Amino acid sequence: MRFMHKALIGVATLALPAMLSAQKLTPGQWTGTISPPNGPSLNATFDVRQAGDTTRITAKADGRELNFTDVKVEATRLLFTFTAGATIKCTLLRKDDKSFSGDCIDEGGSKGVIVMVPPKA
């Protein structure tokens, strides 16, 4: 029993650094949609760049450009903030096909949706 306990601790210790390492998005031009509250869905592109451990994303839709800030890439989520008249916080969930989809909520509680599809390999 004591051996099994030590073995499990050893496996957990080896796996922990891999789980804690920073997740990264595939750099390049992603495609998708931005659906603002009470508005039509807009086709969008998302320029994803890596600068060291920092992920930078610029969205372009309907002739506008939005810079996402506070970007955090996790194993199952993509979190970021942007400003479009109000501060909007987004939580997108990773799908099996490596795309992300989720809600963006402004300070007043209005909800929009963003879908991001990675570039083709």
N, C-alpha and C positions, 0 to 999 in steps of 0.2 A: 504494500500500500504506500509506504514511504517513497519507494522508487517511482511509482506512478505519479505521485504528487510532484516530485522533483522534475520528472520528465515533462509534465504539463507546464510547469513554470518555465522550463528551458525553452519549450516551443513558443510559449507566449512572449518570452523575452526576445526571441529571434524574429517573430512576426511583428512585434510592436513598431520598430522603426519603419518598416515598409508601410504599415497602416498610417503612420503619422507623417510620412513624407508628403510634400506638397503635390497635389493633383495638378495636372496641366491640361489645357485645352489644345486641340490641334490648331496650330497657327494657320492663318489664311483667311479667305473670304467665305464666311458662312452665309447661308441664305435662310429665309424664314418669313415670319409675319409679326407685325405689331398691331394689336387690336386695342385701341384706346377705349376708355369707358364711353358708352353711348355713341360709338363711332364705327365706321366700317373697318374691316381688316385691311391693313396696308402691307404690300410686299416690301421686304426689307433685306438689306445686306448688313452683315456684321463683320467688321475687320478685326480679327483677333491677332494680337501680337504678344510676344513674350519679351520682357526686359529683365533678365536675371530671374528672380523668383516672383516678379510682378507680372500679372496678366492685365493687358490693356485691351478694351473693346470700344470700338466706335460704331454706332448704328447709323444707317442712312435709310430714310424712308420719306416719301412724299416731299422730296426736295429739302428735307431737314437733316441735320447731323446731330447726334446725341453722343456725348462721351460718358461711358459708364464709369463710375468711381467705386471705391471700396469693393473691388471684385474679389470674391473668395470662391475658389474652386474646391469642392469637396468630392468625396467618392460618389455621392448620389445627388448632390445639389450644386447649383450655381447661384451665388448671391451677389447682388450689386445694387447700386443706387444711381439714379440720374435725375436731372432737373429739367422740367419742361413746364415752366410756370410755377410748379410746385415740386417739392422733393418727393420722389417716387422710389419705393423700396421693392425689389423684386426677389422672388424665390422661385427658381426654375428647377424642376426635377429631371434627372437623367433618365432617358428611355433606353430600352434594350438596343436600339439602333444607334446609340451614342448621341442622339439629338437631345435637346432640352426643351421643356415646355412648362410654363407656370404663370403664376399671378404676379402682377405688379400693383401695389396699393399706394395711393397718394395719402397726404396728411388728412384729408377729409373722409377717407375710407372708400373712395371710388376705386373700382378694380378694373384693370385691363389685363391682357394676356400677351405674352411673347413666346414665340416658337423659334428655336435656333437649330438649324440642320448643318452638320459639319461638311466641309468640302469633300468631294469625292477623292478617294485615295489614288 
